[in-house]
Amino acid sequence: MDIRAETLYKKSNMRQIRERVDDIYRSLTLKVHEAHNAGWAEIIFELPDSFDIGGLENADSQLIIYSRLIELVEANGLKVTLVPQGNGGSALRIRWPSVLDPVEKNRMKDILKRHLEKPQ
């Protein structure tokens, strides 16, 4: 029986980690859709701070889960930052482009700048 640290890590509760990431990501996705449909382009998503995953310290569970969530959000083209909360917890600030195409938005800003009346 192999007891090398690498083998033990591979046999750890990664299934539980994946399940927690999937559950949290589903909830996060729902919140993003709700906010977008309400006309917002940003949310603050509070993260769970306690995980009961056997074989892993809570801090290690947080490290794995939070980093994986950030990777998933970024893979979908959204901007994400980790925001410490006053209660000792953490949240993700998630931003996405407005409904305007960024190039078109810049073109419209240029039009407004060119036509802005200068103070006399």
N, C-alpha and C positions, 0 to 999 in steps of 0.2 A: 504494500500500500504506500503510495507516494504522499509524503507530507511536506514537500517543498512549498515555500510561501506562495510561489507563483501558481502552483496547482490548487492550493487552498483558496486563493483569491478567485480563480476561475470557477471553482465550485461553490463560491459564496452565494449569497442570496440575490444574485443579479436579476433573477426572475421577479422577485418582489420589487426591486428597484425599477425595473421596466414597467411593471404594473402601476407603481406610484407615479412615475413620469407620465405614462399614458393617461391616467386619471386626471392629473393636474393639467396636462396639456389640453385635454378635452374641455375642461372648465375654462381655461384661459382662452381657447379658441372661441367658445361661446360668448365670453365677455367682449372679445374684440369685435365679433360680428354684431352684437347688440349695440356697442358703442358706435361702430361705423354706421349702422342703420339709423342711429339717433343724430348723426351728423358730426360726431367727434372724430378726431384723428390721433387720439392718445388715450391710454388707460394706465392706471396704477393697479397692478394685480398683486394682492398680498399673498405671500407664499406661506405654506405651512412651515412651522419651525421645529416640529417634533415628529420624528419618524421612529417607529418601533420595528426595526429590521434586524433580525438576529445576526450576530456575527459582525456587526458594524457599529462603531460608535456613532452617536447622533450627528456629530460634526462631519464625519466621513459621509454619512448618508446625505446630509445637506450639500456637501461639496459635489458629490456625484449627480444628485438630482437637479440642483440649481444650474450647474454647468450644462447638463444635457438639455434642460429647458431653454437656456439661452441659445444653444446651438440650433435647436428646432425652430425657434422664433426667427433667428437670423437667416436660416436656410429658406425661409419664406419671404425674404426681402424686407422684413420689418426691422426697425431700430430698437434695440433693447439695452437698458442699463439696470444694474442692480442698485436698489435704493434702500439703505438702512432705515428702519423705522424707529421711532422713539421708544417703543415698547420692547426693544431688543430683537424684534423680528426683522424680516426683509421683505421687499416687494420688488416687482419688476415694473419699470416704466417702459411701456411699449408704444412706439409711434409708427405710423404708416403714412404714406403720401396722401395728400388730399385727393379729391376726385379729379382735380385738374392735372393734366399732364404737366410735369415739371418744365418742359421746354416751352409749352404754350403759356404757362403761368409766368415765366420770365419774360416772354415776348409782351404779354399784357402789362407787366410792371414797367417795361421800357416805354411803352406807349404813354402810360400815365406820367412817368418822369419827364418825358419830352413835352408834355402838355401842361405841366404843373406851372401855375402862375408864380412868377418870382416876386418877392416883396420889393416894393419900390422905395 
